[in-house]
Amino acid sequence: QVQLVESGGGLVQAGGSLRLSCAASGRSFSTHVMGWFRQAPGKEREFVAAINWSGARTYNADSVKGRFTISRDNAKNTVYLQMNSAKPEDTAVYYCAAEQGSRSLAYYSAGVSFWDYWGLGTQVTVSS
C-alpha cells in the first residue's frame, strides 16, 4: 500500500513557475513508477508526466514538453513536478499517482486505470 500527498499548488501568473511535490509513504516507493495527472473543471483527468523507478527515464505529455520536468528523490520518498512557463490552460487539480508495474512509461500514460494509487490532488491556477 502506498499513500500519496501532494503539495505546492497555488496561484501563479502566466509565464511563471511552480514546483509541486508528492510525498509517498508505505512500502517500496523506489520500485514504483510515479506520475502526474491533471483535471480541469468539466474535463477528464489527463496524463502530464511519468518517471521510472530510478529516475533515469521520463515521459511527458506533448502539451507540457519543454516546460514541465518530473523528477524524484527516492531517499526522500518524493516526486516533483517543476512547472515553468505556465499557461492559463495549465489550470487544473494536479494528482500524483503510483504504479508498481514494469511496462513502458508510454503505456502508463495512456490511461488512469493503469495506476494503482492516487493522491487527493493540489489546485494549480494560472492567471493570464
OpenMM code with the backbone's topology and positions (N, CA, C; nanometers):
from openmm import Vec3, app, unit

residues = "GLN VAL GLN LEU VAL GLU SER GLY GLY GLY LEU VAL GLN ALA GLY GLY SER LEU ARG LEU SER CYS ALA ALA SER GLY ARG SER PHE SER THR HIS VAL MET GLY TRP PHE ARG GLN ALA PRO GLY LYS GLU ARG GLU PHE VAL ALA ALA ILE ASN TRP SER GLY ALA ARG THR TYR ASN ALA ASP SER VAL LYS GLY ARG PHE THR ILE SER ARG ASP ASN ALA LYS ASN THR VAL TYR LEU GLN MET ASN SER ALA LYS PRO GLU ASP THR ALA VAL TYR TYR CYS ALA ALA GLU GLN GLY SER ARG SER LEU ALA TYR TYR SER ALA GLY VAL SER PHE TRP ASP TYR TRP GLY LEU GLY THR GLN VAL THR VAL SER SER".split()
positions = [
    Vec3(0.0842, -0.1189, 0.0000),
    Vec3(0.0000, 0.0000, 0.0000),
    Vec3(0.0882, 0.1245, 0.0000),
    Vec3(0.0517, 0.2231, -0.0805),
    Vec3(0.1252, 0.3485, -0.0899),
    Vec3(0.0277, 0.4635, -0.0694),
    Vec3(0.0625, 0.5558, 0.0179),
    Vec3(-0.0185, 0.6758, 0.0382),
    Vec3(0.0562, 0.7940, -0.0232),
    Vec3(-0.0182, 0.8781, -0.0925),
    Vec3(0.0416, 0.9899, -0.1648),
    Vec3(-0.0222, 1.1216, -0.1216),
    Vec3(0.0611, 1.2212, -0.0948),
    Vec3(0.0113, 1.3522, -0.0548),
    Vec3(0.0806, 1.4598, -0.1375),
    Vec3(0.0011, 1.5317, -0.2163),
    Vec3(0.0553, 1.6382, -0.2993),
    Vec3(0.0608, 1.7699, -0.2225),
    Vec3(0.1537, 1.8557, -0.2628),
    Vec3(0.1632, 1.9905, -0.2063),
    Vec3(0.2298, 2.0811, -0.3084),
    Vec3(0.2241, 2.2113, -0.2819),
    Vec3(0.2928, 2.3072, -0.3668),
    Vec3(0.2042, 2.3799, -0.4655),
    Vec3(0.0775, 2.3440, -0.4722),
    Vec3(-0.0120, 2.4134, -0.5626),
    Vec3(-0.0388, 2.5560, -0.5167),
    Vec3(-0.1007, 2.6323, -0.6051),
    Vec3(-0.1320, 2.7701, -0.5720),
    Vec3(-0.1624, 2.8512, -0.6951),
    Vec3(-0.1514, 2.9813, -0.6805),
    Vec3(-0.1790, 3.0753, -0.7893),
    Vec3(-0.0476, 3.1270, -0.8459),
    Vec3(-0.0348, 3.1234, -0.9775),
    Vec3(0.0856, 3.1730, -1.0438),
    Vec3(0.0433, 3.2491, -1.1688),
    Vec3(0.1187, 3.3506, -1.2026),
    Vec3(0.0898, 3.4261, -1.3239),
    Vec3(0.1396, 3.3514, -1.4465),
    Vec3(0.0779, 3.3771, -1.5580),
    Vec3(0.1230, 3.3177, -1.6838),
    Vec3(0.2707, 3.3509, -1.7055),
    Vec3(0.3457, 3.2488, -1.7449),
    Vec3(0.4886, 3.2650, -1.7636),
    Vec3(0.5703, 3.2351, -1.6402),
    Vec3(0.5029, 3.2179, -1.5278),
    Vec3(0.5717, 3.1915, -1.4025),
    Vec3(0.5988, 3.0443, -1.3802),
    Vec3(0.6538, 3.0146, -1.2613),
    Vec3(0.6936, 2.8788, -1.2274),
    Vec3(0.6327, 2.8357, -1.0949),
    Vec3(0.6203, 2.7049, -1.0823),
    Vec3(0.5671, 2.6450, -0.9612),
    Vec3(0.6278, 2.5053, -0.9513),
    Vec3(0.6554, 2.4599, -0.8295),
    Vec3(0.7025, 2.3227, -0.8125),
    Vec3(0.6078, 2.2468, -0.7219),
    Vec3(0.5545, 2.1396, -0.7747),
    Vec3(0.4681, 2.0508, -0.6986),
    Vec3(0.5513, 1.9379, -0.6398),
    Vec3(0.5097, 1.8937, -0.5213),
    Vec3(0.5737, 1.7801, -0.4571),
    Vec3(0.4691, 1.6751, -0.4247),
    Vec3(0.5134, 1.5512, -0.4224),
    Vec3(0.4271, 1.4406, -0.3846),
    Vec3(0.5058, 1.3517, -0.2895),
    Vec3(0.4638, 1.3516, -0.1644),
    Vec3(0.5300, 1.2696, -0.0632),
    Vec3(0.4596, 1.1352, -0.0528),
    Vec3(0.5383, 1.0298, -0.0586),
    Vec3(0.4829, 0.8946, -0.0535),
    Vec3(0.5203, 0.8277, 0.0775),
    Vec3(0.4283, 0.7528, 0.1296),
    Vec3(0.4553, 0.6695, 0.2466),
    Vec3(0.4071, 0.5293, 0.2176),
    Vec3(0.4597, 0.4367, 0.2918),
    Vec3(0.4256, 0.2980, 0.2649),
    Vec3(0.5465, 0.2243, 0.2119),
    Vec3(0.5200, 0.1135, 0.1532),
    Vec3(0.6292, 0.0261, 0.1136),
    Vec3(0.6760, 0.0494, -0.0295),
    Vec3(0.8052, 0.0357, -0.0467),
    Vec3(0.8650, 0.0191, -0.1797),
    Vec3(0.8420, 0.1358, -0.2747),
    Vec3(0.8506, 0.2565, -0.2231),
    Vec3(0.8357, 0.3723, -0.3116),
    Vec3(0.9344, 0.3650, -0.4265),
    Vec3(1.0571, 0.3247, -0.3981),
    Vec3(1.1618, 0.3288, -0.5001),
    Vec3(1.1397, 0.2280, -0.6112),
    Vec3(1.0472, 0.1369, -0.5953),
    Vec3(1.0200, 0.0394, -0.7013),
    Vec3(0.9008, 0.0802, -0.7876),
    Vec3(0.8362, 0.1910, -0.7543),
    Vec3(0.7156, 0.2319, -0.8258),
    Vec3(0.7450, 0.3309, -0.9373),
    Vec3(0.6746, 0.3132, -1.0465),
    Vec3(0.6637, 0.4204, -1.1451),
    Vec3(0.5767, 0.5291, -1.0824),
    Vec3(0.6171, 0.6537, -1.1014),
    Vec3(0.5409, 0.7660, -1.0469),
    Vec3(0.4949, 0.8573, -1.1600),
    Vec3(0.3786, 0.9181, -1.1416),
    Vec3(0.3270, 1.0042, -1.2466),
    Vec3(0.2479, 1.1217, -1.1921),
    Vec3(0.2268, 1.2164, -1.2794),
    Vec3(0.1400, 1.3310, -1.2515),
    Vec3(0.0298, 1.3366, -1.3577),
    Vec3(-0.0896, 1.3583, -1.3104),
    Vec3(-0.2054, 1.3804, -1.3960),
    Vec3(-0.2683, 1.5137, -1.3547),
    Vec3(-0.3596, 1.5632, -1.4371),
    Vec3(-0.4329, 1.6842, -1.4009),
    Vec3(-0.5761, 1.6761, -1.4528),
    Vec3(-0.6624, 1.7498, -1.3865),
    Vec3(-0.8029, 1.7511, -1.4270),
    Vec3(-0.8582, 1.8919, -1.4121),
    Vec3(-0.8983, 1.9488, -1.5248),
    Vec3(-0.9597, 2.0804, -1.5265),
    Vec3(-1.1108, 2.0643, -1.5119),
    Vec3(-1.1803, 2.1682, -1.4673),
    Vec3(-1.3253, 2.1586, -1.4498),
    Vec3(-1.3947, 2.1166, -1.5788),
    Vec3(-1.4806, 2.0175, -1.5682),
    Vec3(-1.5568, 1.9716, -1.6830),
    Vec3(-1.4806, 1.8851, -1.7810),
    Vec3(-1.3563, 1.8527, -1.7475),
    Vec3(-1.2737, 1.7716, -1.8383),
    Vec3(-1.2303, 1.6426, -1.7701),
    Vec3(-1.1881, 1.5477, -1.8514),
    Vec3(-1.1368, 1.4222, -1.7976),
    Vec3(-0.9954, 1.4417, -1.7419),
    Vec3(-0.9590, 1.3525, -1.6522),
    Vec3(-0.8232, 1.3548, -1.5985),
    Vec3(-0.7259, 1.3158, -1.7096),
    Vec3(-0.6195, 1.3933, -1.7239),
    Vec3(-0.5247, 1.3674, -1.8323),
    Vec3(-0.3834, 1.3513, -1.7801),
    Vec3(-0.3067, 1.2745, -1.8531),
    Vec3(-0.1672, 1.2481, -1.8191),
    Vec3(-0.0822, 1.3725, -1.8390),
    Vec3(0.0130, 1.3920, -1.7480),
    Vec3(0.1073, 1.5031, -1.7597),
    Vec3(0.2506, 1.4525, -1.7770),
    Vec3(0.2951, 1.3685, -1.6838),
    Vec3(0.4334, 1.3218, -1.6898),
    Vec3(0.4485, 1.1971, -1.6039),
    Vec3(0.5501, 1.1162, -1.6368),
    Vec3(0.5800, 0.9965, -1.5589),
    Vec3(0.7301, 0.9764, -1.5508),
    Vec3(0.7728, 0.9024, -1.4488),
    Vec3(0.9144, 0.8776, -1.4277),
    Vec3(0.9314, 0.7341, -1.3799),
    Vec3(1.0373, 0.6679, -1.4258),
    Vec3(1.0559, 0.5290, -1.3862),
    Vec3(1.1147, 0.5220, -1.2453),
    Vec3(1.1356, 0.4005, -1.1961),
    Vec3(1.1718, 0.3815, -1.0555),
    Vec3(1.3036, 0.4492, -1.0196),
    Vec3(1.3987, 0.4523, -1.1117),
    Vec3(1.5308, 0.5064, -1.0795),
    Vec3(1.5422, 0.6550, -1.1098),
    Vec3(1.4487, 0.7063, -1.1880),
    Vec3(1.4589, 0.8455, -1.2310),
    Vec3(1.5344, 0.8631, -1.3606),
    Vec3(1.5818, 0.7533, -1.4183),
    Vec3(1.6623, 0.7623, -1.5399),
    Vec3(1.5787, 0.7908, -1.6628),
    Vec3(1.4521, 0.7556, -1.6573),
    Vec3(1.3653, 0.7756, -1.7742),
    Vec3(1.2410, 0.8544, -1.7347),
    Vec3(1.2055, 0.9473, -1.8221),
    Vec3(1.0839, 1.0261, -1.8028),
    Vec3(1.0050, 1.0293, -1.9317),
    Vec3(0.8782, 1.0636, -1.9182),
    Vec3(0.7894, 1.0710, -2.0350),
    Vec3(0.6896, 1.1811, -2.0081),
    Vec3(0.6759, 1.2739, -2.1026),
    Vec3(0.5884, 1.3894, -2.0833),
    Vec3(0.4794, 1.3940, -2.1895),
    Vec3(0.3668, 1.4501, -2.1516),
    Vec3(0.2630, 1.4789, -2.2498),
    Vec3(0.3124, 1.5883, -2.3435),
    Vec3(0.2660, 1.5850, -2.4666),
    Vec3(0.3096, 1.6849, -2.5642),
    Vec3(0.2784, 1.8267, -2.5173),
    Vec3(0.1692, 1.8419, -2.4453),
    Vec3(0.1251, 1.9755, -2.4035),
    Vec3(0.2191, 2.0411, -2.3025),
    Vec3(0.3069, 1.9627, -2.2385),
    Vec3(0.3957, 2.0191, -2.1374),
    Vec3(0.5438, 2.0003, -2.1710),
    Vec3(0.5734, 1.9389, -2.2820),
    Vec3(0.7136, 1.9167, -2.3199),
    Vec3(0.7876, 2.0492, -2.3326),
    Vec3(0.9063, 2.0512, -2.2755),
    Vec3(0.9871, 2.1727, -2.2786),
    Vec3(0.9518, 2.2725, -2.1705),
    Vec3(0.8435, 2.2460, -2.0950),
    Vec3(0.8016, 2.3388, -1.9892),
    Vec3(0.8006, 2.2727, -1.8513),
    Vec3(0.7547, 2.1483, -1.8436),
    Vec3(0.7444, 2.0777, -1.7158),
    Vec3(0.8527, 1.9713, -1.7078),
    Vec3(0.9025, 1.9491, -1.5859),
    Vec3(1.0023, 1.8447, -1.5626),
    Vec3(0.9625, 1.7637, -1.4409),
    Vec3(0.9577, 1.6325, -1.4580),
    Vec3(0.9309, 1.5430, -1.3461),
    Vec3(1.0636, 1.4881, -1.2951),
    Vec3(1.0750, 1.4758, -1.1637),
    Vec3(1.1955, 1.4189, -1.1039),
    Vec3(1.1555, 1.3489, -0.9743),
    Vec3(1.2487, 1.2741, -0.9175),
    Vec3(1.2191, 1.2041, -0.7926),
    Vec3(1.3433, 1.1959, -0.7067),
    Vec3(1.3204, 1.1861, -0.5776),
    Vec3(1.4268, 1.1652, -0.4805),
    Vec3(1.3844, 1.0447, -0.3979),
    Vec3(1.4404, 0.9292, -0.4271),
    Vec3(1.3984, 0.8066, -0.3589),
    Vec3(1.4399, 0.8067, -0.2118),
    Vec3(1.5437, 0.8801, -0.1789),
    Vec3(1.5844, 0.8888, -0.0387),
    Vec3(1.4812, 0.9641, 0.0445),
    Vec3(1.4067, 1.0533, -0.0207),
    Vec3(1.3041, 1.1318, 0.0482),
    Vec3(1.1625, 1.0832, 0.0173),
    Vec3(1.1518, 0.9767, -0.0614),
    Vec3(1.0197, 0.9238, -0.0998),
    Vec3(0.9313, 1.0332, -0.1595),
    Vec3(0.9906, 1.1115, -0.2471),
    Vec3(0.9192, 1.2269, -0.3012),
    Vec3(0.9397, 1.2366, -0.4522),
    Vec3(0.8344, 1.2721, -0.5215),
    Vec3(0.8406, 1.3016, -0.6637),
    Vec3(0.7985, 1.4470, -0.6836),
    Vec3(0.8587, 1.5113, -0.7820),
    Vec3(0.8371, 1.6534, -0.8046),
    Vec3(0.7870, 1.6797, -0.9469),
    Vec3(0.7184, 1.7897, -0.9623),
    Vec3(0.6837, 1.8389, -1.0954),
    Vec3(0.7187, 1.9870, -1.0997),
    Vec3(0.8254, 2.0184, -1.1714),
    Vec3(0.8653, 2.1568, -1.1903),
    Vec3(0.7903, 2.2121, -1.3110),
    Vec3(0.7110, 2.3160, -1.2860),
    Vec3(0.6294, 2.3754, -1.3900),
    Vec3(0.6874, 2.5120, -1.4245),
    Vec3(0.7363, 2.5269, -1.5454),
    Vec3(0.7900, 2.6546, -1.5936),
    Vec3(0.7046, 2.7051, -1.7093),
    Vec3(0.7144, 2.8336, -1.7366),
    Vec3(0.6396, 2.8944, -1.8475),
    Vec3(0.4926, 2.8549, -1.8417),
    Vec3(0.4350, 2.8696, -1.7239),
    Vec3(0.2968, 2.8266, -1.7037),
    Vec3(0.2003, 2.9038, -1.7939),
    Vec3(0.0960, 2.8341, -1.8350),
    Vec3(-0.0078, 2.8911, -1.9212),
    Vec3(-0.1429, 2.8795, -1.8515),
    Vec3(-0.2369, 2.9661, -1.8838),
    Vec3(-0.3706, 2.9555, -1.8224),
    Vec3(-0.4338, 2.8186, -1.8431),
    Vec3(-0.4040, 2.7551, -1.9553),
    Vec3(-0.4610, 2.6221, -1.9809),
    Vec3(-0.3985, 2.5130, -1.8944),
    Vec3(-0.2981, 2.5459, -1.8161),
    Vec3(-0.2422, 2.4511, -1.7191),
    Vec3(-0.3238, 2.4487, -1.5898),
    Vec3(-0.4202, 2.5380, -1.5778),
    Vec3(-0.5039, 2.5422, -1.4579),
    Vec3(-0.5820, 2.4127, -1.4420),
    Vec3(-0.5656, 2.3504, -1.3257),
    Vec3(-0.6286, 2.2200, -1.3014),
    Vec3(-0.5950, 2.1751, -1.1593),
    Vec3(-0.6595, 2.0694, -1.1173),
    Vec3(-0.6160, 1.9969, -0.9983),
    Vec3(-0.5125, 1.8948, -1.0450),
    Vec3(-0.3979, 1.8946, -0.9812),
    Vec3(-0.2888, 1.8052, -1.0187),
    Vec3(-0.2823, 1.6897, -0.9198),
    Vec3(-0.2780, 1.5680, -0.9756),
    Vec3(-0.2782, 1.4466, -0.8960),
    Vec3(-0.1484, 1.3696, -0.9157),
    Vec3(-0.0994, 1.3147, -0.8075),
    Vec3(0.0149, 1.2248, -0.8099),
    Vec3(-0.0376, 1.0814, -0.8150),
    Vec3(0.0330, 0.9951, -0.8872),
    Vec3(-0.0088, 0.8563, -0.8992),
    Vec3(0.1122, 0.7639, -0.8925),
    Vec3(0.0873, 0.6417, -0.8505),
    Vec3(0.1945, 0.5429, -0.8395),
    Vec3(0.1486, 0.4091, -0.8962),
    Vec3(0.2441, 0.3373, -0.9526),
    Vec3(0.2154, 0.2087, -1.0159),
    Vec3(0.3405, 0.1213, -1.0035),
    Vec3(0.3202, -0.0042, -0.9657),
    Vec3(0.4340, -0.0929, -0.9450),
    Vec3(0.4537, -0.1889, -1.0613),
    Vec3(0.4189, -0.1500, -1.1793),
    Vec3(0.4374, -0.2355, -1.2944),
    Vec3(0.5726, -0.2156, -1.3594),
    Vec3(0.5934, -0.2877, -1.4699),
    Vec3(0.7218, -0.2827, -1.5399),
    Vec3(0.7067, -0.2519, -1.6873),
    Vec3(0.5917, -0.2025, -1.7248),
    Vec3(0.5718, -0.1655, -1.8651),
    Vec3(0.6342, -0.0290, -1.8935),
    Vec3(0.6272, 0.0113, -2.0174),
    Vec3(0.6884, 0.1384, -2.0559),
    Vec3(0.6095, 0.2568, -2.0000),
    Vec3(0.6764, 0.3689, -1.9870),
    Vec3(0.6090, 0.4893, -1.9387),
    Vec3(0.5010, 0.5334, -2.0376),
    Vec3(0.5263, 0.5135, -2.1640),
    Vec3(0.4258, 0.5475, -2.2652),
    Vec3(0.2990, 0.4664, -2.2444),
    Vec3(0.3162, 0.3412, -2.2070),
    Vec3(0.2000, 0.2552, -2.1787),
    Vec3(0.1173, 0.3153, -2.0653),
    Vec3(0.1817, 0.3505, -1.9565),
    Vec3(0.1091, 0.4012, -1.8403),
    Vec3(0.0495, 0.5393, -1.8651),
    Vec3(0.1021, 0.6116, -1.9618),
    Vec3(0.0473, 0.7441, -1.9918),
    Vec3(-0.0900, 0.7366, -2.0562),
    Vec3(-0.1268, 0.6177, -2.1020),
    Vec3(-0.2469, 0.6045, -2.1848),
    Vec3(-0.3775, 0.6030, -2.1062),
    Vec3(-0.3717, 0.5834, -1.9747),
    Vec3(-0.4984, 0.5779, -1.9034),
    Vec3(-0.4857, 0.5788, -1.7530),
    Vec3(-0.5845, 0.6396, -1.6898),
    Vec3(-0.5828, 0.6467, -1.5431),
    Vec3(-0.6017, 0.5091, -1.4806),
    Vec3(-0.6645, 0.4180, -1.5529),
    Vec3(-0.6935, 0.2866, -1.4967),
    Vec3(-0.5685, 0.2024, -1.4767),
    Vec3(-0.4580, 0.2426, -1.5361),
    Vec3(-0.3339, 0.1661, -1.5233),
    Vec3(-0.2610, 0.1938, -1.3919),
    Vec3(-0.3071, 0.2905, -1.3155),
    Vec3(-0.2374, 0.3351, -1.1952),
    Vec3(-0.3091, 0.2842, -1.0702),
    Vec3(-0.2296, 0.2368, -0.9743),
    Vec3(-0.2861, 0.1735, -0.8557),
    Vec3(-0.3196, 0.2706, -0.7445),
    Vec3(-0.2384, 0.3742, -0.7276),
    Vec3(-0.2528, 0.4620, -0.6121),
    Vec3(-0.2608, 0.6079, -0.6574),
    Vec3(-0.3419, 0.6842, -0.5840),
    Vec3(-0.3635, 0.8246, -0.6171),
    Vec3(-0.3618, 0.9108, -0.4920),
    Vec3(-0.3132, 1.0336, -0.5075),
    Vec3(-0.3279, 1.1332, -0.4036),
    Vec3(-0.4601, 1.2065, -0.4194),
    Vec3(-0.4847, 1.3005, -0.3308),
    Vec3(-0.6101, 1.3754, -0.3331),
    Vec3(-0.6041, 1.4996, -0.4210),
    Vec3(-0.4849, 1.5354, -0.4642),
    Vec3(-0.4709, 1.6463, -0.5582),
    Vec3(-0.4363, 1.7783, -0.4937),
    Vec3(-0.3792, 1.8662, -0.5752),
    Vec3(-0.3480, 2.0028, -0.5332),
    Vec3(-0.3860, 2.0976, -0.6468),
    Vec3(-0.4507, 2.2081, -0.6124),
    Vec3(-0.5025, 2.3006, -0.7140),
    Vec3(-0.3907, 2.3910, -0.7650),
    Vec3(-0.3831, 2.4028, -0.8961),
    Vec3(-0.2926, 2.4978, -0.9608),
    Vec3(-0.3763, 2.5911, -1.0468),
    Vec3(-0.3609, 2.7205, -1.0256),
    Vec3(-0.4331, 2.8195, -1.1030),
    Vec3(-0.3332, 2.9145, -1.1676),
    Vec3(-0.3419, 2.9276, -1.2986),
    Vec3(-0.2523, 3.0154, -1.3725),
    Vec3(-0.3348, 3.1323, -1.4248),
    Vec3(-0.3004, 3.2505, -1.3801),
    Vec3(-0.3757, 3.3692, -1.4213),
    Vec3(-0.3124, 3.4322, -1.5441),
    Vec3(-0.3970, 3.4866, -1.6295),
    Vec3(-0.3475, 3.5483, -1.7541),
    Vec3(-0.3152, 3.6950, -1.7343),
] * unit.nanometer
topology = app.Topology()
chain = topology.addChain("A")
for resn in residues:
    res = topology.addResidue(resn, chain)
    for name in ("N", "CA", "C"):
        topology.addAtom(name, app.Element.getBySymbol(name[0]), res)
